[in-house]
Amino acid sequence: MRILVTGKNGQLGKSINKVVNQTKQKHKFFFTGRQELDLSDNDSIDSYFNNNSFDVIVNCAAYTQVDKAEEDLDLTKKVNYYAVKQLATIARKKQIKLIHLSTDYVFDGTSKRPYIETDIPNPINVYGKSKLSGEQAIKEIMPVNAIIIRVSWLYSEYDNNFVNTMLRIGKEGKGVKVISDQIGSPTYTVDVAKVLLHIILSKKIKMNFNSEIYHYSVKGSCSWYDFAKSIFEYKKISCKTVPIKEKEWGSKVQRPKYSVLDHHKIQRQFKIAVPFWLDSLHACLDAIENE
């Protein structure tokens, strides 16, 4: 099989590349960034797929800057909605299987229990609305052969994410204020990468199947404050960590207060093992130390 992974410069794209290299896959993987495939340009998308053929597309590329998305409406919609719609159209026409990564931000965060796939989305910011539009486009265009996987609170050893930010602050010896009233499941991108590879290598991907939405997150949940404390404790970093409420943070953008996703459907259908969030965090911190 020929498998395209978009978003090679993002933390999930980098993690997929890492896992592919570690496991020595027999299939051919192709990783693209904006230089090779500009998802904000429909001519670039058409040209790329006119010149390249694939069996599976894994779309990890997205506009993910939640605060900036409120002002940069045009680019957000181009990448998270119009490009996804175009990818789905191409995938259907060329009979390519599409695996698309979405987000917990399609929900409003008012649930008292983990969100399941059939819960009704109600995004509360531009980013969430654009990602939901992408999902809806896929469902309309591809009733078969598409998989949408919603993930939440991604982190990794790469780039500027929460874990690396806390490590930097800890090393600087500064105190830090962290939000304590937003709850989610911190999810290591390497775990997501392994799940994606498992799905690509499964029997399901080799046949026609009805398009489905899945949720993937690790076991357990915590607040951002708990997350930060766990990072400092494992790394034995002394850093004054002060819990604050979301309203004290000062962001103009609303975020879901509760983002926990129920992973049982994907676990059951694909028979995957789901780790506990602290175990995955420790694995990531060890990877950072060994970089």
Helices and strands as residue ranges (DSSP letters): E 2-6, H 11-23, E 28-32, H 42-51, E 56-59, H 66-69, H 73-77, I 78-82, H 83-94, E 97-103, G 104-106, H 126-141, E 146-151, E 154-155, H 162-172, E 176-179, E 183-184, E 187-188, H 189-200, G 204-206, E 212-215, E 222-223, H 224-234, E 241-244, H 246-249, H 264-270, H 277-290
